[in-house]
């Protein structure tokens, strides 16, 4: 327990690992004076408050940072600031990433606008936060290298944008436990490599899009606890030889279960 200590007495630090502890309080500005720091791990604590430019202005060598003002070194590979109580201020965000990093911002108290540059990564997890606006930001991005997108356990609302052709490289899409409504867009069938699709516990309505038959690599599909309706005839199962788990419960489907699902 306790707060992050004054690190100015360690000017030669190159790696600092304080993750998975019970540290709390705010992060001191003098962290930004550690100009030699390459790896910084502060996840899974109870830090809170805002992160400003002063915290990270001189950390130009970071490869594995904990950073919330988004001024990143071109060497950035992986960022994990999950499981804290951080918020971001309404300031402009800047990024200098040349590689395609993994960014995990899950389990914080983040809300408001989502910076578009976050979608330039290969793996983005912003689950378990407080985002509550429509997901129009998805259509302002075009990243065919994004393989994992987790927006679950937030308060996103509105209809799901029909622009999934921008994310053809997705393998895992988790939108569970939000407030999405309306029909599942037909462009979801553009995700030809998707293996895991979780849209559970929203308010999606209408029939399943026939384009799902194009997603032949699906292994796990969770559509339970929505308001989906119609006969089950989208081809899920017959076109998906690797499908192992299919949840359809708590919807408004009717008719008989196709025999190919029972084999």
N, C-alpha and C positions, 0 to 999 in steps of 0.2 A: 504494500500500500504506500501511498505518498505521491508526490508530484515529480515531474521530470526535473532533474538537478541542473545546475548551471554547468554547461559543458565547455565553457571558455578555458577551463584549466586543462583541457585535453586538445590542444590545437592540431595534433597529428592524427586524430581519429580518421580511420578509413572505413571502418565498419562498426555500426552500433545496432545491437539487437536487444530490444526491450519488449518484444511482443509476448503475448500470453502471460500478462501479469495483472496486477490490480492497481496500476497507476491511474491517477485522476488529475483533475485541475486543467489548467491551460498550458499550452506549449510556449515556452519563452522565445522571444525574438532572437536571442543570441544563438539559437540553433543555426541560423543562417550564416554565422561566422565560420562554420566548419567547412572551409573551402576545399579540404582534401577528402571529404566524406564521399564514398562511392556507394555504400550500401546502408540503408536505414530501414529498420523494421520496428514499427510502433503499433501494429495492429493488435486487436483483442485486448484492449485496455478500456479505460473509461474517460479518456480525454474529452474535453468539451470546449465550446467557444468557437471563435472564428480564426481562420488561418489567413494571414495577409502576406503581401509580397516580401515584407521584411524577414519572414521566416525562412525563405528559400532563395533569396536574391543572389547569393554567392555560391550556391550548391551546384556548380556547373558540371561536376564530375559524377553526379548521381546516376547509377545504373538501375538500382532497385530502391526507389525512394518512397517515402511517405510524404505526399505533397498535395496541398489543396488549393494552391494559387495557380497551378498549371503553367509554370515557366519551367519547361523540362529541357534537359540536355538531349542532344541528338543520340546519345548512347542509351536512352531509356529503354528498358526491356520489360520490366515488371513493376507494378505498383500495387501495394495492398495497404489500404487504410480502413479495412473493414472492422466491424464490431467495436466502434467507439461511439461518441455522441456528437460528432462534428457536424457543423453547418458550414455552408459557404455563403459569403457575402455577395450582394448584387454588384459585382465589379466586372470589369472586362477580363476575359481569359485569353491567355497566349500559350501557344504550344510550338515546340521546335522538334517534334519527334520525326525521325527519319525511318526508324524501324517500326514494326507493328507490335506494340506491347500488349501485355495483359493487364487490365485495370480492374481491381476489385474494390468497390466502394460500398459494399453491402453492409446492412445493419448499422446505419448511422441515423441521422435526423435530417437528411438532405431533402430539400424541397425547392420549388421555383423552376426556373428555366434550366434545361439540360444543355450544356455547351455542345455544339455540333461536332467539335473535334473529337469528342469521346468516341464517336462512331468510326474513327479511323483505325481502331485497334483490331486485334484478332479475337479477343475474348473480353467482353464487357459484362460485369455483374454489378447492377445497381439495385438489387433486390432488398427488401426490408428497409425501405426508407419512407418518405412522406410526399413523394411526387404525386400531384393530383390534377394535372392538366391533360387535355387531349394530347394524343401522341402524334401530332402533325410533324414533329421534328424528324420522324422516321423518313419522311418524303423529301427532306432537304439533304439527305445523305445518300451516297452511292458507294458502298464498300462490299465488293464481292469477295474480300478476304476475311470478313467477319464470320467466325465459325460458331461462336457461342454468344447468345444474347439472353440475359436474364433480367427481366423487368418485374418479376413476381413480387407479391406482397407489398404493393404500393396502393395508390388510390387513383391511378390513371382512369380517365373516363372518356366517354364519347365513342364514336365508331372507330374501328381499327382501320388505319389508312390502307388504301389499295395500291401499295407500291413495293411489294415484297420482291419484285423482280430486281430491285437494287441490292438484294442480299442473297444472291444465288449460292454463295458458299456456306450458308448456315447449316450446321449439323444439329445444334440444340437451340430451341426457341421456347422460352418459358415466360408466359404472360399470366400465370395463374394468380388468383386472389387479387383482382383489381375490379374496376367498375366499367369495363368495356361493354358496349351493347351493339345491337345491329347485327347484320350478317357477317359471317366470316368471309373476307374478300377472296375473290376468285384467284388473285395473284399469289395466294399462298401456295398454289400449285407450281409456282416458279422455283420453289425450294427443292430442287431435284436431288440434293444430297442430304436432306434433313433426315435425322435418325430419331430425334426425340422432340415431340410437340406436346406442350402442356398449355391448354387454354381454359383449364378448369376454374370453377367458382367465379364466373363473370355473369353477364346477362346477354350472351350471344343468342340470336334468334334466327329463325328460318331454317332452311335445309342446308346440309353440308355441301360445300362446293364440289362439283364433279371433278374439278381439277386436282383434288387430292389423290386421284388415281395415278397422277404423274410422280408423286413422291414415293417412289418404289423402294427406297431404302429405309423407310420408317420401321422402327423397332418398338417404340413406346408412344402411345397416343392417349392423352387424358382430356376428355371433353365433358366430364361430369359436372353437375351443378351449374347448368346453364338453362336456357329456354329454347334449345334447339328442337326442331320439329320435323315432321314429314316421315316418309318411309325411308328405311335405311337402304339406300341404293347408290351410295357414292363410290362403291368399289373398294372400300377399305377392307383389306384382307385378301381378296382375289388378286390384286396387283401388288401385294406386299408380302413376299415370301419370308421376310425376316421379322415380321410383326410378332412380338411376344406378348405385349400388354396392351389392352384396349379397354378404356373406361368410358362408358356411355350413360351411366346411371344418372337419375335425377334430371331428366330432360323430358321432352314430349314426343319422342319417337313412337311410331306405331308400326304394326305389321309384324311379319315373322323374321326371325334372325336367319340370315343366309346360311346355308349348310356349310359353306367353306370356312366359316368361323368356328365351326364345331368339330373340325377334323383334327 
